[in-house]
Every structure is written in C-alpha cells, then in structure tokens.
Amino acid sequence: MAVIKTLDDLKKRQEEMKARVNLRDKAEDPESLVQVKVAMATCGIASGAKEVMEFFVTELNKRSIDAVVTQTGCMGYCFAEPTVEITLPGKEPIVFGYVDVKKADEIIERYIKEGELVDGIIPQNYNTI
C-alpha cells in the first residue's frame, strides 16, 4: 500500500476507493444498468479496442450514464473488430462492429441515450445473409 504523505495523496486514495466501491455496487445488479462489453482478444486489441474501451469508460462516466464496462474475449466477429456488445436494461444484447471512437460516441448518444438503432449492428444470423 502506498504511503500517504500529503492531503493530495489522501484525496487521490479516497477517489480510488470510491471508484472500487462504485464498481462493486454496480456488480451486484448489472441487469439494471447499461452493459458494455468490448471484445479484447488479440484481433480486437490490434484493431483499436483498447482505445474504444477507454472512451466508453470515460464518456459514460462524464455523461452520468449508469453503466458497467467490461472486456471480454473473442466474440467470433474477427472480421468486424473492434466489436462491442451493448445491453440496455430489459433489452436483448446488440453487437456493433467496426467500432472506433467516433462510432462509440454515436452509440452512446443515439442508442444508449435515445434507444435509436444505428448502423453497424452485426445480425445474429450474419452467416446466412
């Protein structure tokens, strides 16, 4: 554990602990929150999934949207990386492909906030289309 020497150190530690408690509280009932899963297998990371995940974490918090953002392994859509699965409370999950920061912003503004479908959805039956 880091030694606390200044008031700034104490405040930083307090914020870290609040974030941990907040994350733990969200984990208790994730179905009541927006769930964002970012595919972080090798192909996703190579395509920019790390930046996309960081964007979702930062922006959902900035916009005061109750959400839990997690990473997952391969979703099987390597052709469309980075891929992101969004589950709104009470709805079925939807997977978006080719998600960059600009597309992530559109997903937050239009799909998460307004419930409006946006381009980039990977259909569940994509093999048969």
Buried (B, 14 or more C-beta within 10 A) or exposed (E): EEEEEEEEEEEEEEEEEEEEEEEEEBEEEBEEBBBBBBBBBEBBBEBBBBBBBBBBBEBBBEEEBEBBBEBBEBBEBBEBBBBBBBBBEEEEEBBBBBBBBEBBEBBBBBBBEEEEEBEBBBEEEBEEE
